């Protein structure tokens, strides 16, 4: 039996619920000590060593380091540029020379064995950076077969993050086997796009939970912490951003369909919004976000400020800019 795609509106309904749950949890102070518990190292690791095999408190961790090549460093520079200046100033992962790489990584947490690279296609490596803060984020770039972790790799939180990124790889493999590039349907153009992003994040977190569940269920506090981390911290930001983007798209498309002037205005609005989405995926967006007046701008206000900016700077009349984004 073929798999049935996820329903866009069910995903969006869940996103609304997650947003409200997270706001409530924040108001109740549930996140205050979460990072300390989730990202407390399970092992004392010597990150200067090329190999480690450490057993501690009934758990075990083994890894083998590999070279951080010049190509890796070039890609790292691009990855690091995605972060805001404030994030980079608060930590020390902005220096690509601090990053390390492993091509073997295995954990035994209680009775659960997690051989990370056994879940991945051949050729992948994990780049990580032991920083002066417990955690920032993770990402995977399938084209380059690299997983990035902006933290050490010795806590339950970092294990969950690594497994989450592996989950993205597994989801992409699944889509390829199905001959699809997305697996959501039922909504309009913008709703399907945002719901697919949320679906991917949800599937990646479910992969991590399935791999860790045997041990998580043995300790109620740890189980709650990892669930709260994956659902109400990691997933929340995608729900918030997606719902905001959908709201913006809806607001620019409301009009009388039989009004020619309104039709023309909507066409222009959609054209502008599509150009904005292209701009956000470009290196020029990073440059734009480095401008002081836009650096700390909340995402929900970016589109409007960008429209004003391209008018004020004359970009809207720049032939090269128009060809690239419009």
C-alpha positions as CSV (number, residue, x, y, z in Angstrom):
1,X,0.0,0.0,0.0
2,X,1.4,3.4,-1.0
3,X,2.0,6.0,1.7
4,X,-0.6,8.7,2.0
5,X,0.7,12.3,2.0
6,X,0.3,14.4,5.2
7,X,-2.7,16.8,5.2
8,X,-1.6,20.4,5.2
9,X,-4.3,21.6,7.5
10,X,-3.7,18.9,10.1
11,X,0.0,20.0,10.2
12,X,-1.1,23.7,10.5
13,X,-3.5,22.8,13.3
14,X,-0.8,21.1,15.2
15,X,1.5,24.1,14.6
16,X,-1.1,26.4,16.3
17,X,-1.3,24.0,19.2
18,X,2.5,23.8,19.6
19,X,2.8,27.6,19.5
20,X,0.3,27.9,22.3
21,X,1.8,25.1,24.3
22,X,5.2,26.7,24.0
23,X,4.1,30.1,25.1
24,X,2.4,28.6,28.1
25,X,5.5,26.5,29.0
26,X,7.6,29.6,28.8
27,X,5.2,31.6,31.0
28,X,5.4,28.7,33.6
29,X,9.2,28.9,33.6
30,X,9.6,25.3,32.3
31,X,12.6,26.3,30.1
32,X,14.7,27.9,32.8
33,X,16.6,24.8,33.9
34,X,15.9,22.7,30.7
35,X,19.2,23.6,29.0
36,X,21.2,22.8,32.1
37,X,19.7,19.3,32.4
38,X,19.5,18.5,28.7
39,X,23.0,19.8,27.7
40,X,24.9,18.6,30.8
41,X,27.8,16.5,29.4
42,X,27.4,12.7,30.1
43,X,31.1,12.2,29.5
44,X,34.4,13.8,30.2
45,X,35.8,14.1,26.7
46,X,39.3,15.0,25.5
47,X,38.5,16.7,22.2
48,X,42.2,17.0,21.4
49,X,42.5,13.3,21.1
50,X,41.9,11.7,17.7
51,X,40.0,8.8,19.1
52,X,38.0,8.4,22.4
53,X,36.3,5.4,24.1
54,X,34.9,6.6,27.3
55,X,32.7,4.8,29.8
56,X,31.0,6.8,32.5
57,X,28.0,6.2,34.9
58,X,26.9,3.1,32.9
59,X,27.1,4.9,29.5
60,X,29.7,4.7,26.8
61,X,30.8,7.0,23.9
62,X,33.3,6.2,21.1
63,X,34.4,8.4,18.2
64,X,37.1,8.8,15.6
65,X,38.1,12.2,14.3
66,X,38.8,12.9,10.7
67,X,40.2,15.8,8.7
68,X,38.5,19.1,8.5
69,X,39.4,19.8,4.9
70,X,39.9,23.2,3.2
71,X,36.5,22.5,1.4
72,X,34.9,21.8,4.8
73,X,36.2,25.2,6.1
74,X,34.9,27.0,3.0
75,X,31.5,25.5,3.5
76,X,31.7,26.2,7.3
77,X,32.2,29.9,6.5
78,X,28.9,29.9,4.6
79,X,27.1,28.0,7.3
80,X,28.4,30.3,10.1
81,X,27.3,33.3,8.0
82,X,23.6,32.2,8.6
83,X,23.9,33.2,12.2
84,X,23.3,36.7,13.5
85,X,26.1,38.8,14.8
86,X,24.6,38.6,18.3
87,X,24.6,34.8,18.2
88,X,28.2,34.7,17.1
89,X,29.4,37.2,19.6
90,X,27.8,35.2,22.5
91,X,29.6,32.0,21.5
92,X,32.9,31.0,19.8
93,X,31.7,28.8,17.0
94,X,32.3,31.6,14.5
95,X,36.0,30.6,14.2
96,X,36.1,27.7,11.7
97,X,39.5,26.6,13.1
98,X,37.7,25.5,16.3
99,X,35.6,23.0,14.5
100,X,36.3,19.3,14.5
101,X,35.1,16.4,12.4
102,X,34.2,12.7,13.1
103,X,33.4,9.9,10.8
104,X,32.7,7.3,13.5
105,X,30.4,8.0,16.4
106,X,28.7,5.5,18.7
107,X,26.9,5.9,22.0
108,X,25.6,3.3,24.5
109,X,23.1,5.0,26.8
110,X,21.9,2.4,29.3
111,X,20.9,-0.5,27.1
112,X,20.4,1.5,23.9
113,X,23.2,1.5,21.3
114,X,23.3,4.3,18.8
115,X,25.7,3.8,16.0
116,X,25.2,7.2,14.3
117,X,27.0,6.5,11.0
118,X,25.2,3.2,10.5
119,X,22.0,5.3,9.9
120,X,23.7,7.4,7.2
121,X,24.7,6.7,3.6
122,X,28.4,6.3,3.1
123,X,30.6,9.4,2.9
124,X,29.0,11.5,5.6
125,X,30.9,13.3,8.3
126,X,29.8,15.3,11.4
127,X,31.4,18.7,12.0
128,X,31.0,20.0,15.6
129,X,32.3,22.8,17.7
130,X,32.7,22.5,21.5
131,X,31.7,26.1,22.4
132,X,31.5,28.2,25.6
133,X,27.7,27.7,25.5
134,X,25.9,24.4,25.7
135,X,24.0,24.5,22.4
136,X,23.0,26.6,19.5
137,X,21.7,24.5,16.5
138,X,22.3,21.8,14.0
139,X,21.9,21.4,10.2
140,X,22.5,18.9,7.5
141,X,23.6,19.6,3.9
142,X,23.0,16.5,1.9
143,X,24.7,17.7,-1.2
144,X,28.0,17.9,0.7
145,X,27.2,14.9,3.1
146,X,27.9,17.1,6.2
147,X,26.0,17.4,9.4
148,X,26.8,20.6,11.5
149,X,26.4,20.7,15.3
150,X,27.3,23.9,17.0
151,X,28.0,22.3,20.4
152,X,30.0,19.4,21.8
153,X,28.6,15.9,21.2
154,X,28.5,14.5,24.7
155,X,25.1,15.4,26.1
156,X,21.6,14.0,25.7
157,X,20.6,17.2,24.0
158,X,23.5,17.0,21.4
159,X,22.7,13.3,20.8
160,X,19.0,14.3,20.2
161,X,20.2,17.1,17.8
162,X,22.5,14.7,15.9
163,X,19.7,12.1,15.5
164,X,17.3,14.9,14.4
165,X,19.7,15.8,11.6
166,X,20.1,12.2,10.7
167,X,16.3,12.1,10.6
168,X,16.3,14.7,7.8
169,X,18.6,12.5,5.8
170,X,16.3,9.5,6.3
171,X,13.3,11.5,5.3
172,X,14.9,12.7,2.1
173,X,15.8,9.1,1.3
174,X,12.2,8.2,1.8
175,X,11.0,11.0,-0.5
176,X,13.4,9.9,-3.2
177,X,12.2,6.3,-3.1
178,X,8.6,7.6,-3.4
179,X,9.6,9.8,-6.3
180,X,8.5,13.0,-4.5
181,X,10.1,16.2,-3.4
182,X,7.5,17.0,-0.8
183,X,4.8,15.0,1.1
184,X,2.1,17.5,2.1
185,X,-1.0,18.4,0.2
186,X,-4.5,19.9,0.7
187,X,-3.7,23.5,1.1
188,X,-2.9,26.4,-1.2
189,X,0.6,27.2,-2.6
190,X,2.0,29.0,0.5
191,X,0.3,26.7,3.0
192,X,1.7,23.6,1.4
193,X,5.2,25.1,1.3
194,X,5.2,26.0,5.0
195,X,3.5,22.8,6.1
196,X,6.1,20.8,4.3
197,X,8.9,22.5,6.2
198,X,7.0,21.7,9.5
199,X,6.5,18.1,8.4
200,X,10.2,17.7,7.7
201,X,11.1,19.0,11.1
202,X,8.5,16.9,12.8
203,X,9.6,13.7,11.0
204,X,13.3,14.4,11.9
205,X,12.4,14.8,15.6
206,X,10.3,11.6,15.6
207,X,13.3,9.7,14.2
208,X,15.3,11.0,17.1
209,X,12.7,10.1,19.7
210,X,12.2,6.6,18.3
211,X,15.9,5.9,18.6
212,X,16.1,7.2,22.2
213,X,12.7,6.2,23.5
214,X,13.8,2.9,25.1
215,X,16.0,4.9,27.6
216,X,13.9,8.0,27.8
217,X,10.9,6.2,29.1
218,X,12.9,4.9,32.1
219,X,13.2,8.4,33.6
220,X,10.2,10.7,33.6
221,X,12.1,13.9,34.0
222,X,14.5,13.1,31.1
223,X,11.6,12.0,28.9
224,X,9.8,15.3,29.6
225,X,13.0,17.3,29.0
226,X,13.8,15.8,25.6
227,X,10.1,16.0,24.5
228,X,10.0,19.6,25.5
229,X,13.3,20.3,23.8
230,X,12.5,18.7,20.5
231,X,8.8,19.8,20.3
232,X,8.6,23.1,22.2
233,X,12.0,24.6,21.5
234,X,13.3,23.2,18.3
235,X,10.0,22.7,16.5
236,X,8.3,25.8,17.8
237,X,10.5,28.2,15.8
238,X,9.5,26.6,12.5
239,X,5.8,26.6,13.5
240,X,6.0,30.3,14.4
241,X,7.8,31.3,11.2
242,X,5.6,29.1,9.0
243,X,2.3,30.5,10.5
244,X,3.6,34.0,10.2
245,X,4.6,33.5,6.5
246,X,1.2,32.0,5.8
247,X,-0.5,35.0,7.5
248,X,1.5,37.4,5.4
249,X,0.7,35.6,2.2
250,X,-3.0,35.6,3.0
251,X,-3.1,39.2,3.9
252,X,-1.7,40.2,0.5
253,X,-4.2,38.1,-1.4
254,X,-7.5,39.2,0.1
255,X,-9.6,41.2,-2.4
256,X,-12.6,41.1,-4.8
257,X,-11.6,38.7,-7.6
258,X,-13.7,40.7,-10.1
259,X,-11.9,44.0,-9.5
260,X,-9.3,44.4,-12.2
261,X,-7.3,46.9,-10.1
262,X,-7.3,44.5,-7.2
263,X,-6.3,41.6,-9.5
264,X,-3.3,43.7,-10.7
265,X,-2.4,44.6,-7.1
266,X,-2.5,40.9,-6.1
267,X,-0.4,39.9,-9.0
268,X,2.2,42.5,-8.0
269,X,2.0,41.4,-4.3
270,X,2.5,37.8,-5.2
271,X,5.4,38.7,-7.5
272,X,7.0,40.8,-4.7
273,X,6.5,38.0,-2.2
274,X,8.0,35.4,-4.5
275,X,11.0,37.7,-5.1
276,X,11.3,38.0,-1.3
277,X,11.5,34.2,-0.9
278,X,14.2,34.0,-3.6
279,X,16.1,36.8,-1.8
280,X,15.9,35.0,1.5
281,X,17.6,32.0,0.0
282,X,20.4,34.0,-1.4
283,X,23.7,35.3,0.1
284,X,22.4,38.8,-0.4
285,X,19.9,38.2,2.4
286,X,22.8,37.5,4.8
287,X,24.4,40.8,3.7
288,X,21.1,42.6,4.2
289,X,20.7,41.1,7.7
290,X,24.1,42.4,8.6
291,X,22.9,46.0,8.2
292,X,22.5,47.4,11.7
293,X,18.8,48.5,11.2
294,X,17.8,45.0,10.1
295,X,20.1,42.8,12.2
296,X,17.7,42.4,15.1
297,X,14.5,42.6,13.1
298,X,11.9,39.9,13.9
299,X,11.1,37.7,11.0
300,X,7.5,38.7,10.8
301,X,8.5,42.3,10.0
302,X,11.3,41.5,7.5
303,X,9.2,41.4,4.4
304,X,7.7,44.8,4.9
305,X,11.0,46.3,5.7
306,X,12.6,44.7,2.7
307,X,9.9,46.2,0.4
308,X,10.7,49.6,1.8
309,X,14.4,49.0,1.5
310,X,14.3,48.1,-2.2
311,X,12.2,51.2,-2.9
312,X,14.5,53.5,-0.9
313,X,17.7,52.1,-2.3
314,X,16.5,52.0,-5.9
315,X,16.9,48.2,-6.1
316,X,13.4,48.0,-7.5
317,X,14.8,49.7,-10.6
318,X,18.1,47.9,-10.8
319,X,18.1,45.6,-13.9
320,X,20.5,43.0,-12.4
321,X,18.5,42.9,-9.1
322,X,15.2,42.5,-11.0
323,X,16.6,39.8,-13.2
324,X,17.9,37.8,-10.3
325,X,14.9,38.0,-8.0
326,X,11.9,39.0,-10.0
